[in-house]
Amino acid sequence: MSGVPSEAACELPLAELADELSEGLAVCRDGRIVWASPRLSGWTGRPKLVGAEVASLFEGERPAPGRTVVGVLRDGGRERRFEIRGRTLRDGSTAFVVREVTHVQSLEEEVLRVGRELHELKRCVERERERARRESDEREHLLTVVAHELRTPATVIHGYARLLLSEKVGPLNAEQRRFLDEAVRSCQRLDAFIGNLLEASRQASHDAPLEVREDRLTGTVESVARFLKPLLEARELRVELAVDDTVPARFDPVRLEQVLTNLLSNAIRYAPSGSAVRVAVRPIEIDGRAWVEVSVRDEGPGIAEGEQERIFLPYVRAGADRGAGGLGLGLSICKRIVEAHGGAIGVRNESGGGCTFAFTLPAPSGRSGRLAEAG
């Protein structure tokens, strides 16, 4: 075996080098180990590896020069996985470099496990999202059907009540007129209730995009006032408009009508008979930016300070102890619409009695901001 390095010749210089490496090293000849680094000896649990057959250490594909394989090294009954690279030395012996990959494999297996769990979690989320979408669609469909079934008889009752009030089919005494007046008001409340319920459901599921344009607000304000004229007359109220016709704003006319109709309806409900409901439009400036403020003031009992923020939440009713009725959806709808425009809405009590609801709309050059302080 001339030219084969002896154990004594190899051990000292290679051991010094091997101590600096994280891999295990072995030199073999004719399938037997003639030298092994202390690290490899420690992995096998066998202090003396010299003379041992390479095949007795590893299971799996047999390591050979010029190849890299992954094998299992037996350590006192335990199995640890190693990557083994072999190369032929100039003297004909074979050197093996052994790197432990047990931890790496464990990490890979953990990554695969987590990946499978994430995939299953994603599937669960998608199933829940689809279930929620179906429930939302079913709820919206149910509300549409219910609204139709309620509105049809309510419209018929309202129409007949108005016909009787006109006395075209016969005269009425005072008590009969009072009963019919109450029936008409109940039909109007029911119609507003159904409209708010449907609007809240629709906005909760998918907000429709605004169709914003730049225009003066005079036409929209006057249109809403005309629409509500029968309610004003029934309560013996008058509406006073203070609209600056020179002030343009950026708004969706249909959505703005919803806001004004809700605010004016509330004012009519709480304003004392014979009083005035005032609607004002004026330009304001907030932090150097141009805005348009729209306000609706009544002479009613006002809003308790503890309720002034809560009344804009869904299903919160101001004046519930006074039998205000409704679901408490109108003001929450107003808030959503105003904020969708980039503005803000609030309420304040007036020193002379009553309260003012005010909201802001962006002027043509305006950007989002806060509601102005009461002026």
PEBELKA-V193669 format. One record per run of one state. SS is the DSSP state (helix for helix, strand for strand, loop for the rest). FROM is the first residue (numbers start at 1). LEN is the number of residues. Records with the same first field share a line. If there is no record, write none. Layout:
SS=FROM-LEN + FROM-LEN
//
This chain:
loop=1-6 + 19-5 + 30-2 + 37-1 + 45-8 + 57-1 + 60-5 + 66-2 + 76-2 + 89-5 + 101-1 + 166-8 + 206-7 + 217-1 + 228-1 + 235-3 + 244-4 + 252-1 + 271-5 + 287-2 + 298-7 + 308-2 + 313-7 + 323-7 + 341-4 + 350-5 + 363-13
helix=7-12 + 38-7 + 54-3 + 102-64 + 174-32 + 218-10 + 229-6 + 253-18 + 305-3 + 310-3 + 320-3 + 330-11
strand=24-6 + 32-5 + 53-1 + 58-2 + 65-1 + 68-8 + 78-11 + 94-7 + 213-4 + 238-6 + 248-4 + 276-11 + 289-9 + 345-5 + 355-8
//
